[in-house]
């Protein structure tokens, strides 16, 4: 009976879910309207809905219930009452390797193909292992934090007290089970920043010098600025974003991190911003460009169902336009750090090729940060520079 009620709740959620809304925004509202659901009910509903979307566009002709059973089998490594009720023959095999589980699904549903989960494999960046990337969708990514200099022992001690398992990834990065409630563990939040492993690794490409002037051109929540400041506290910093509301939220986060000397500017970088920046010349520019976000869909698997591949071309044009507009404020020989959280070649290597051939930049180094190997986001980063005249 319990499993049947869980299935009914899943069906209600799926029936009410508006396709263009992130699950993380929709589900809390659904639970507020259904206050009879306890914490265990909500946790199971979350698991079922997210797992349903984790099989992407595979088996599109199956009823939603059957797709859910396939997803529950592929996305869990320990049996549960839901799977035992609806698919007892699969429940006993839930601990099998993912390869063996895929074979069992293929036997039951000959139309199943791994490549249908994310059907744009041919458009991935060349360094990405398509098979490993696709299989990563069956697993919830970890929660990563970047511990600030000097707080490592305090953070680890508190996690130990709370009996939270963690892994030291090096360079101040710790991975924790997703869903860890940090706010209940730490009396103060300024010991660390929540930031994905791959996002932290982009900082290896910055290499700022003391007293440099840097511009974080699409600052968003300010994570890259904080990385930069941790590496070199004496830089002069300008942060900009098209959204004034985002910039307003930066102050508190920067204050907690001890970043107090910076300028904020609301800028639309698809337009000429010379009226605002005509007197500026930077020693480095971070361009964390707007993108499809396809490297983060392990965290937001509902995006696979919502994605229109025509958006790849839209984002590429946007990235080229913004990059062209920001490069002119860079001193000769100084770095443009181009970053996306996309797995698509068109947004990554192809934009870099454009910057080399059409804008005249020189590529110093680039890398696909293969988050799918570490239960993290997959990202792309390149360091380019204009010639020294």
Buried (B, 14 or more C-beta within 10 A) or exposed (E): EEBEEBBEBBBEBBEEBEEEEEBEEBBEEBBEEBEEBEEEBBEBBBBBBBBBBBBBBBBEEBEEEBBBBBBBBBBBEEBBEBBBBBBEEBBEBBEBEBEEBBEBBEEBBEEBBBBBBBBBBEBBBEBBEBEEBBBBBBBBBBBBBBBBEEBBEBBBEBBEEEEBEBEEBEEBBBBBEEEBEBEEBBEEEEBBBBBBBBBBBBBBBBBBEEEBBBBBBBBBBBBBBBBBBBBBBEBBBBBBBBEEEBBEEBBEBBEBBEBEEBEBBBBEBBEEBEEEBEEBEBBBBBBBBBBBBBBBBBBBBBBBBBBEEEBBEEBBEBBBEBBBBBBEBBBEEBBBBBBBBBBBBBBBBBBBEBBBEEBEBEBBEBBBBBBBEBBBBBBBBBBBBBEEE
